[in-house]
Amino acid sequence: MVSSALSSHRWDTRDLVLFALFTALIAIGAFIRIPVPFCPFTLQLLFTTLAGLLLGSRRGAASVAVYVFLGLIGLPVFTSGGGPSYIFQPTFGYLLGFIGGAGLTGYIAHQVPVPSLRRLLAADFAGLVIVYACGMVYLALINNVYLGTPISLWTLFVYCFVLPIPGDIFLCIVAAFLARRVQRTIAA
């Protein structure tokens, strides 16, 4: 999509800069949030999706994985801090979903040299399914099994799907248009 350099196996300076940039943008996106019970709405999805679209499957997922790693070793880059104990936070599954979502988004988008807006949107929404699946399953398991604070399927559905999905769909659309714009800029 962006260039053959980004999809090749060799890393150059530009690749490393983009990789680090997306890792930093994801961290910044964690602090731009709207508080919603159970699952705060942040801009992380925008940047993890763009990482997949612009860096490709492996590099996009790796950029998100580096962000998660940095948070787990103690840097306060997550929405509520950081550290290894963060794996017991109910929303940690969304972080895992971001890795898989960026990977799937990049994979779908990069099946053709120059993806259409339709393909970019399909890639975004496929990645969003991964994020929600990982996030909601993890949240239910942590609450019901580990924390001992049962959450009903209805509550999970309302707070972790119905409330955030409009904003996340909007972010997917924005990501597709931004990726398309960047694609055109780089191709020119």
Buried (B, 14 or more C-beta within 10 A) or exposed (E): BBEEEBBEEEEEEEBEEBBEBBBBBBBEBBEEBEEBEBBBBBBBBBBBBBBBBBBBBBBBBBBBBBBBEBBBEEBBBBBEBBBEEBBEBBBBBBBBBBBBBBBBBBBBBBEEEEBEEEBBBBBBBBBBEBBBBBBBBBBBBBBBEEEEEEBEEEBBEEBBBEBBEEBBBEBBBBBBEBBBEBBEEEEE
